[in-house]
Amino acid sequence: MNKKLLIFIMAGLFGYSALLTGQDAHFSQYYANPLYLNPALAGASQCPRVNINYRNQYPVLGVYQTYSASYDQYVSGLNGGLGGLVMRDEAGDGALSTTEASLVYSYHLKMSRKFTLLAGFQGTFRQMNIDWNSLTFPDQIDPFYGFVRESADVAPDNNTISVFDVSAGLVGYTERFYIGFAAHHLTQPDVSFFTQDRLPMKFTAHAGLTIPLGRKRLYTDLQNYLIPNIVYQVQGPYDQLTISTAFTRSSISGGLGFRTSTTNPDAIVALLGYSPKDGAWSVGYSYDITISTVANNLGGSHEISLSYQFPCRVKRKRSEAINCPKF
């Protein structure tokens, strides 16, 4: 019963409510999904890389899952990075699903010997689908026999919506500091199955510091370091602030984060990662301990990230790789 009611609520939120608007899926390991965070990060690692992400929110219900995969690399002939991103978000056991495919270009400009500026542009094809036959509604409930009545709610004329979207972003960084800003859904496409309902623009601001630990030595990815960072996002009437700190020692990474909105604390995020000494690949796991009014009896949220970086085929002359945390 609870699961069916949840599916109905989900349909109301995302399908046809005139009072509420849609929101993007989010990842706790935001830097492990760089193109999703900010299109300007395409090619920021210089070498070709693949990132794969999976999020399972409230696993007790088993109705919210998000998948993402991306590839990007620096292309010297274009003075920037090229990338592709595919994302699928499923709510209500797939009753409402969103699939996105994006192409990304980021122009890299060496402003000075120490400072590099990245400007990214993203074009996205988005398709949303609602499985009306899997939905149940309150007027179908019989107090004795359950969901047996016919519903008065009428299915939409089209169960699939396809739109094109545009996003952009900026990132500036030095060896020890980075700051970025992104604006997603600049075209604000109509994503309603009934009356017009445009997807609100999402604005993201993020920044961080890289603090080497121990004796001063040649700066490499294998050096122990501490990276405090902050991400703030606003979409429509909703906002989200995440403050976290990542720590790496040898091949092991760990971190803690706190996510909240203006009106409601959301979760404490615990993160753990592993990368061998050659740094070619890495794996990360995070668990969201829910502290909002929902409490943690729905199982929190689990997230897994995988990353593989291929050997560079060209010399890295124009700019050094940005040293963001693995998650």
C-alpha positions in Angstrom: 0.0 0.0 0.0 2.7 2.5 0.9 4.6 1.8 -2.3 1.5 2.3 -4.4 0.7 5.6 -2.7 4.3 6.7 -3.2 4.0 6.0 -6.9 0.8 8.1 -7.0 2.6 11.0 -5.2 5.5 10.7 -7.6 3.2 11.0 -10.5 1.6 14.1 -9.1 5.0 15.7 -8.5 6.5 15.0 -11.8 3.6 14.4 -14.2 0.9 17.0 -14.1 0.9 19.2 -11.0 0.5 22.9 -11.9 1.9 23.9 -8.6 5.2 22.1 -8.5 8.0 21.8 -11.1 10.6 19.1 -11.8 14.0 18.8 -10.4 17.3 17.2 -11.6 18.6 14.1 -10.1 21.6 14.7 -7.8 24.8 12.7 -6.9 26.6 12.8 -3.6 29.8 12.0 -5.3 29.5 15.1 -7.6 33.2 15.3 -8.5 33.1 11.7 -9.6 30.6 12.8 -12.2 32.3 15.9 -13.5 30.4 16.5 -16.7 27.1 16.3 -14.9 28.3 18.8 -12.3 29.7 21.4 -14.8 30.2 21.0 -18.6 33.4 23.2 -18.3 35.1 20.2 -16.6 35.3 18.3 -19.9 38.9 17.5 -20.6 40.0 18.9 -17.2 42.0 15.7 -16.4 43.9 16.2 -19.8 44.0 12.4 -20.4 41.0 10.5 -21.7 38.7 9.2 -18.9 35.5 7.2 -18.3 33.2 7.8 -15.4 30.4 5.5 -14.4 27.9 6.3 -11.5 25.0 4.6 -9.9 22.7 5.9 -7.1 20.0 4.0 -5.2 18.0 6.4 -3.1 15.7 4.9 -0.3 16.5 1.3 -1.1 13.8 0.0 1.3 11.3 1.3 -1.2 13.4 0.4 -4.2 11.8 3.0 -6.5 14.5 5.7 -7.0 17.6 4.8 -9.1 19.9 6.9 -11.2 22.6 5.7 -13.7 25.2 7.8 -15.4 28.2 7.2 -17.8 30.5 9.7 -19.4 33.7 10.0 -21.5 35.8 13.1 -22.0 39.3 14.0 -23.1 41.5 17.0 -24.0 41.9 17.6 -27.7 44.9 19.8 -28.5 43.7 20.8 -32.0 40.5 22.2 -30.4 42.3 23.9 -27.5 39.8 22.2 -25.2 37.9 19.1 -24.1 35.3 17.0 -25.7 32.9 14.7 -23.9 29.7 12.7 -24.0 27.3 12.0 -21.1 24.4 9.6 -20.8 22.1 9.6 -17.8 18.9 7.7 -16.8 16.8 8.4 -13.8 14.0 6.1 -12.7 11.3 6.9 -10.2 8.4 4.8 -9.0 10.0 1.5 -10.2 10.3 3.1 -13.7 6.8 4.5 -13.7 8.5 7.8 -14.5 11.8 7.7 -16.3 14.1 10.3 -17.8 16.9 9.5 -20.3 19.5 12.1 -21.4 22.3 12.1 -23.9 24.6 15.1 -24.0 27.6 16.3 -26.1 30.0 18.7 -24.3 32.8 21.0 -25.4 35.0 23.0 -23.1 37.4 25.7 -24.2 40.7 25.8 -22.2 42.4 29.1 -21.9 45.7 29.5 -20.0 45.3 33.0 -18.5 48.7 33.1 -16.8 51.4 30.7 -15.7 49.3 29.6 -12.7 45.7 30.2 -13.6 43.6 28.4 -16.2 40.0 29.2 -17.3 37.6 26.6 -18.8 34.4 27.6 -20.6 32.0 24.7 -21.3 28.9 24.3 -23.5 26.5 21.3 -23.4 23.7 20.2 -25.8 21.3 17.6 -24.3 18.5 15.5 -25.8 16.1 14.6 -23.0 13.3 12.0 -23.2 10.8 11.5 -20.4 8.4 8.6 -20.3 5.5 7.8 -18.0 4.0 4.3 -17.6 0.4 5.2 -16.9 -0.7 1.6 -16.5 1.6 1.1 -13.5 0.1 4.1 -11.6 -2.5 3.8 -8.9 -4.7 6.6 -7.5 -6.6 7.2 -4.3 -10.1 6.9 -5.9 -9.2 3.3 -6.8 -9.1 2.3 -3.2 -11.9 0.2 -1.8 -11.7 0.0 2.1 -12.1 -3.7 2.1 -10.6 -5.0 -1.3 -7.9 -2.4 -1.9 -7.1 -1.0 -5.4 -10.0 -2.5 -7.4 -12.0 0.6 -8.6 -11.7 2.4 -11.9 -9.9 5.8 -11.6 -11.4 9.0 -12.9 -7.9 10.3 -13.8 -7.4 10.4 -17.6 -4.1 9.3 -19.2 -2.1 12.0 -21.1 -2.4 12.1 -24.9 1.3 11.2 -25.2 3.3 9.2 -22.6 6.6 10.3 -24.0 8.2 13.8 -24.1 11.3 14.6 -26.1 13.1 18.0 -25.8 16.4 19.6 -26.5 18.3 21.5 -23.8 21.4 23.7 -23.6 23.7 24.3 -20.6 26.9 26.2 -20.0 29.6 26.6 -17.3 32.9 28.2 -16.2 35.7 26.8 -14.1 38.9 28.6 -13.0 41.7 26.9 -11.2 45.3 27.0 -10.1 47.4 24.2 -8.6 45.8 24.7 -5.2 42.4 26.3 -5.8 39.4 25.9 -8.1 36.1 27.7 -8.5 33.2 27.1 -10.9 29.7 28.1 -12.0 27.2 26.3 -14.2 23.8 27.2 -15.6 21.7 24.2 -16.8 18.5 24.2 -18.8 19.0 27.6 -20.4 16.2 26.8 -22.8 13.8 25.8 -20.0 12.1 23.1 -22.1 8.4 22.1 -21.5 8.5 18.8 -19.6 4.8 18.4 -18.7 2.6 15.6 -19.8 -0.5 17.8 -19.4 -0.5 21.6 -19.1 2.7 23.5 -19.9 5.4 23.2 -17.2 8.9 24.4 -18.1 11.9 22.8 -16.4 13.5 25.6 -14.2 17.0 26.6 -14.8 19.5 25.1 -12.3 22.4 27.2 -11.1 25.5 25.6 -9.5 28.4 27.3 -7.8 31.3 25.1 -6.5 34.7 25.7 -5.1 37.5 24.0 -3.3 41.1 24.1 -1.9 43.9 21.5 -2.3 46.0 21.4 0.9 49.1 19.2 0.6 50.0 17.4 3.8 53.4 16.5 5.2 56.7 17.8 3.9 56.8 20.0 0.9 57.7 18.0 -2.2 57.0 17.6 -5.9 53.2 17.9 -6.3 51.7 14.7 -7.7 48.4 12.9 -7.6 49.9 10.4 -5.1 50.8 13.1 -2.5 48.7 13.1 0.7 46.3 16.0 0.6 43.2 17.5 2.1 40.5 19.0 -0.1 37.6 21.0 1.5 35.0 21.9 -1.0 31.5 23.4 -1.3 28.7 23.0 -3.8 25.6 25.2 -3.8 22.7 24.6 -6.3 19.4 26.4 -6.9 16.6 25.1 -9.1 13.3 26.9 -9.1 12.1 27.4 -5.4 14.5 24.7 -4.2 18.1 25.0 -3.1 20.8 22.6 -1.8 24.1 23.3 -0.1 26.8 20.5 0.3 29.9 21.1 2.4 32.5 18.2 2.4 36.1 17.4 3.0 38.1 14.7 1.2 41.3 13.2 2.4 43.7 10.9 0.5 46.6 8.9 1.9 48.4 6.6 -0.5 45.7 4.6 -2.4 42.9 5.2 0.1 40.5 8.2 0.1 37.8 9.1 2.5 35.6 12.0 3.3 32.5 13.4 5.1 29.9 15.8 3.8 26.8 17.6 5.0 23.9 18.4 2.7 21.1 20.8 3.6 18.6 23.2 2.1 17.5 26.5 3.4 14.5 25.0 5.2 15.5 21.4 6.0 18.8 19.5 6.7 19.0 16.5 4.4 21.9 14.1 5.0 25.3 13.4 6.3 27.4 11.7 3.6 30.2 9.2 4.3 32.6 8.5 1.5 35.3 5.9 0.8 37.5 5.4 -2.2 40.4 3.4 -3.6 42.8 4.0 -6.4 46.0 2.0 -7.0 49.4 3.8 -7.1 49.4 4.2 -10.9 46.1 6.1 -10.5 44.6 4.6 -13.8 41.4 3.7 -12.2 39.4 4.4 -9.0 36.3 3.2 -7.2 34.2 5.1 -4.7 31.3 4.3 -2.4 29.2 6.7 -0.4 26.3 6.4 2.0 23.8 9.1 2.8 22.6 9.1 6.4 19.2 10.8 6.1 18.7 13.4 8.9 15.6 15.1 7.4 12.0 14.5 8.6 12.0 11.4 6.4 14.5 9.9 8.9 16.7 7.0 7.9 14.2 4.2 8.1 14.0 4.2 4.3 17.6 3.0 4.0 19.4 6.3 3.3 21.1 6.3 -0.1 23.9 4.2 -1.7 26.1 5.5 -4.4 29.0 3.8 -6.4 31.4 5.4 -8.8 33.9 3.9 -11.1 36.6 5.9 -13.1 39.2 4.9 -15.5 41.8 7.2 -17.0 43.6 6.2 -20.2 47.2 7.1 -20.9 47.7 10.5 -22.5 48.4 10.4 -26.2 49.6 14.0 -26.4 51.9 16.1 -24.3 50.1 18.3 -21.7 51.5 21.7 -22.7 48.7 24.2 -22.5 47.4 23.5 -19.0 47.8 21.1 -16.1 45.0 18.8 -14.9 42.6 20.2 -12.4 43.1 18.4 -9.1 39.5 17.9 -7.8 38.6 15.3 -5.2 37.8 11.9 -6.5 34.2 12.3 -5.2 
